C-alpha cells in the first residue's frame, strides 16, 4: 500500500510549516530536476481544511507527463490517466494534511498506483480558484484547475466520469467537524495512537480481532476472520478512516474495520485505552494496546 506521507522525495529548499493553520507564504525556490517544484515568489497557499471544498472535476497541471490528466474528487478520487482510470481513496485532515492510496485500476491501469505528483503530496491547499498539492518541504507537486473532461477508455463505463455532486449524503460524510469526546476521554496525537490495539472486551479468540495503526497513516485490522486495511488521520480528537474491500465470512469477533471506518472522534481514556466515538458522540468500542 502506498501513501503520501511515506513517499516524500522532494528536496527541501525552504523551511516552511506546510500544515500551519494560517496562509503559507513560500519564497521562490527552484529545483530544475523536479517538475512543478518551482514556487512563484510570494505564492500564497491556504491549507484546505474542509474536503467538501475540493469536490468536483479538476485538470492536473505542473505535473510533467500527467499534465492534462483529470482528477475527480468525491467520497474518493477518480484519477483519469492515459492508461485509464485509477481509483484512489483519500483523507483530508483538519490541518490540510493529505493521505492518498490507490486501490484499483481500470482500462490499461491494471497495476494500481498513484503517480509521484499525487503520491509525494502530504498536504492540500488553495491558491485563488486552484488547488495546490504540496510536498513535505512545501514545494508544489501539482496544480489542480477547476473543470476538465476525462478521457474514458472504451472498456470503462462513461457513468464513472460524471461530474461529482455535493449532495446531502456526501456533505455529511465529508463534514470535518467531530463530536465532543465522552467524559474522561482526552484528545491524543497520532503518535500516541500508533500501535496494535485489541478489544477491551474480546469476542471469540482474544487477539483475532484487532486494529493496527501505523505512523505512516495506514491501518490494518480484522473482525476475527475478515481482514481490511485503509488510511487514518486523527487530530485534536478528530478521527477519519477509509476502508477497502473485505470478505464477509461469518465468525465470532469484534467489528473492528466497521468501527474504524465509521468513527468520527478518538481519544485516550484515563487507563490508556483507545476510545472510538461515532458521529453522535456515542462510544463505539474501547481498545487496549497490545504489550
Secondary structure, 3 states (H helix, E strand, C coil): CCCHHHCCCCCCCCCCCCCCCCCEEECCECCCCCCCCCECCCEEEEECCCHHHHCEEEEEECCHHHCCCEEEECCCEEEEECCEEEEEEEEECCCCEEEEEEEEECCCCCCCCCCHHHHCCCEEEEECCEEEEECCCCCEEEEEEECCCCCCCCCCCHHHHCCCCCCHHHHHHCCCCCCCCCCCCECCCHHHHCEEEEECCCCCCCCCEEEEECCCCEEEEEECCCEEEEEEEEECCEEEECCCCCCCCCCCCCCHHHHHHHCCEEEECCCCCEEEECCCCCEEEEEEECC
